[in-house]
Amino acid sequence: MVTQHDDLAEFHWMMDMVQTVDVGIVVLDSAFRIKVWNGFMESHSGLLPSQVRDKTLFELFGDISQPWFERKTKPVFALKSRAFMTWEQRPYLFKFPNYQPITGSEDFMYQNITLSPLANARGEVQHICMMIYDVTDVAASKKQLEALQVTFSEQQERHRTLS
């Protein structure tokens, strides 16, 4: 039999997991007010959960285009389906500095983002969850590979013209 104490203990470790996972987690309501801001977001933005709670995403991050973001989230709310943003489409949503020593060649964090619907007990989606993944190492590697391919192609072309 599950007790209230068991439920509270489970809630505690779930909240601990949300705070410590190496992925940004932001929960927004339908007016784009921030309801959850985890440790990853706090570390990279320098903003405490108490500083962002109940403020809109656009108040805090004026460089995010509200019309664009609303278009991206509309199917998440209306159709209860996920939406995705990749670094190739848009390098970042949040312009966080890059703190990775291995990929220190990049000035900011490249991000992939998943938007997921969060349904209430009646099945209505009144909140969405944004999961922000740091993909700076992947982006830097791909950019380096592309630069090497260009250099190689240029060298081949020069070799052909000299032959």
Secondary structure, DSSP 4 states (H G I P E B T S, - for coil): ---HHHHHHHHHHHHHHHHHSSSEEEEEETT-BEEEE-HHHHHHH---HHHHTTSBHHHH-TTS-HHHHHHHHHHHHHH---EEE-TTT-S-SS-PBP--STTTT-SB--EEEEEEEEE-TTS-EEEEEEEEEE-HHHHHHHHHHHHHHHHHHHHHHHHHHH-
